[in-house]
Amino acid sequence: MDDKNYILFESYLSGELSTDEIKAFELRLKNESELKQALNTYKELSSFLEHKFENEEESKAFESNLKKISNQYFDKEDTASTKTTTSKVFKLYKYAIAACVAVLLGLFTFNELSSPSFNDYNDYETISLVVRGEQEELLKTAEDAFNKRNFTEANRTFGELINGDSQNMEYKLYQGITLVELNQFTKADNLLKVVAESPSVYKNKAIWYLGLSKLKQENYNECIDVLKLLPEDADDYDKAQKLIKKLD
């Protein structure tokens, strides 16, 4: 597929072709199955990019990356047909072309074009556990292990803490998270549900991480259902709404 066809696609979809050019292009679509398939792919990608980069900061980063790709794959001189287009629009065309070529050449990873993943959200804040007398050493071990993302050790120590204080929802929340990280989903989900259904201050956090557990398991419908349980005053409500939108 000629890279310049992508400029033609954008011009066609934007309604910038003349009547004669539209007739000629649509005739080609009827006779060239490869061109028609490429146009469909381009439309799908354009729709994806529009949804993906609504956030201004993400858009700037995306534009910067595409400038590099564009410079690598396209000549700096414009063809005669593109000179009639304003420089601003032509720049956007080049970005769109670069995006398509990047995808076709595998410069975007699969994850960047797929559904959101658990690893997009598991950047935990540093935890600080309340010291409780003779449990001080075990609490420090659990805290350090979790903060250093040593989830095997964190799971072990939080398990011991829960054995000594079975009603402590904070311990159950963090062990639930460690179990998600260790892919022990049945235990994780059961533990997080206990916290989510409790009246504790950790209830909403448990709902959020239960939703992320479903996300990691690629149970997207269940993830959405869980996240919809978060009240508007929850710390993670806005993130949950954005995630729901991406999965819907």
N, C-alpha and C positions, 0 to 999 in steps of 0.2 A: 504494500500500500504506500503510495507516494505521500510523503509528509504534507505536501501542499494541499492534499485533499481535505485535511482537517480545517484549513482556512476556508475552503469551499463549504464544508459542513456548517461552520459557524456562521458564514454569510447567509447560507440558506435558512438556517434556523432563526437567525436574527431578522429575516425579511429584507436583507440589503441587496439581494440580487434583482436584476431587471426581469421583466416578464419573459423576455427571450431566454435569459440565462436560467430562469426557473424551469422553463419548458425543456431546455436542453439537459439540465441536470436530472430532472425527473424521468426523462427518457433513458438516461444512463442507468438510473436506479432500476428501471424495469428490465434492462438488458444485462446488467452487471450485478450478479448476486453478491459478489465479494464486496462491492461498493456499498450495497444496501446493508449488508451485515456490519460493515465498518461504521456506517452512519448510526445504526442502532446502538452499537457499542459506545460511540461518541456521546450520544444523547444520554445513555445511562450514566456514563462517567461524569458528564457535566452536571447532571442532577445530583449525583453523589457529592461532588465537590462543593456545590452550592449549599447543601445541607451540612456537610462536614465542617466547613470553615466559616460558619456564621460568627464565631467569636473573633473579634477584631485582632486580638493578639495572635491567635492561630493563623489568621489570614496573612498577617505580616510575615510570620515565619515561613508560611507556605510560599508566599510570593518570592521571598529571598531565595529559597531553595530552587524554585522554578526558574529564576533568573540564571542560576548556575547551569541548570539542565538546558535551558534555552540556548545559552551561549555555546554549549558543547555540541548541540545537535543542529543548529541552524545558522545559515550564513548571515552576516551582519547587514548585507545589502538587501533591500526589499526588491521584489520583482515589480514589473510595470503594473500588473493588475492590483497589487496591494498598495501602490503609491496613492491610489485614489481614496484610500481609507485614512482617516485621521491617525496620527501617531499614537494617540492614547489607545484607541480601539485596536490598532495593530499590535500594540504591546500586549493587550489582553489576549489577542488571538495567539500570539506566540506562547504565552503562558499555557493556554488551553492545549495547544499542540504539544508543547513540552510535556504536559501532564499525561496526555495520551501515549506519547512515545515512551515516557518513563515507565508507565504501566506495562506496555507491550514488551519493553526490554527488561522488565523485572527490577527496575530501580526503586520502585516502591515495594516494600515487603507485603506479604499477604495480610499480616495483622493490621496494616494501615488501611486496607480496603475492606476489612471484615468487620464483624460485630465487635463492640467494645469488649475488652477482656478484664479479668480479675486483676491482672498486673497493672492496669491503668489506675487502680484505686487502692492498692494495698500499701500505701505510703503512710505508715502509722506515726502518730505523734509519740514523743518520748513519754513513757509512763512513769509515775512516781507513786509507789505504794505506801500506804500509811504503816509505820512501824508499830508492831504489836508485841511488846515484851519479849518473851523467849523465842518468838518466831522471827526475830529480827534478821538472823542470818539467812533463813530460808526465803524470806521476803526479798532480801537484797539479791539473792541468787536468781529468783524468778524475774525480778525487775531487770537485772542486767542481761539475762538471757533473752528476754523479749526485746529489749531495746537494741541488742546486737543481732537480732533476727536469728538467734539460735533456738529455733522453735522446738526441736526435740528436747532440749534441756528445759525450756520454758514449760512445755507440756508436762514433763515429769514433776517439776517443782510446783506448778499450780495444782496438779493432782494431789500432791501431798498437803498443800494448804487447804484444799477443799475437804480432804479427809479429816482435818482438824477443825474445820468450820464449814459445815455442809450447807449453811444458809447464806453464805457470803456470795452475793451476786457479782461483785467486782471480780473475784477469782474465777467464777464461772464464765464471765464474759471473756476474759483474756485466755482462758483455756480453750474456749470455743473458737476463738480466733486462731490460736496455735494449731488446733485440730484441722481447721480449714486449710491452713498453710501446709499441713502434713497430708492433705488429701484424705483425711479420715472423716468423710462427710456425714455419715450416719450419726456418729458420736457428736460431731460438731453441731449439726442441726438440732439434735435433741437438746443439747446443752444451751444453745442460743435461744431455743424456743422457751425453755424454762425461764430464762432471764427476760425475754420479750413479753412473756405473759405475767410477769411479776409487777408489783407497784414500785419497784426500785427506780433510782435515778439513772440506772444503766439500761432501762427498758428500750429506749429509742436507739441507743447504740447497738443493742443486740438485734433489733429489727434490721438496721442498716447492714450489719455484718452477716446476718442470715440471708439477706438479699444478695450480698456479694458471694456467699457460699453457693447459692443457686446459679449465679453468673459463672462462677468457676466451673460448675458442673455442666454448663451450657443448657441449663433448664430455664430458658429465657422467659417463658410465660409465668413460671413460678416466681422468678426473680421480680417480674413486674408486679405480680399479686402481692408479694411481701412488701416491696417498697411503697406500694400504695397505702400501706398501713401507717406510714410515718405521718405524724401530725405536722401542721405548718410551722409550729414553733420548735421543731427538732433541729438540732445543729446540722444534720446532714440532709435536710429536706430539699434544699435547692439542688444539691448534687444528685439526689435520688430522682428528682423531676427530669433533670437533663439525661440521666441514664435511661429512664423510662422512655423518653422521647427517642433516644437512639435505638432502643430495642423494639419500639412499637412499629 
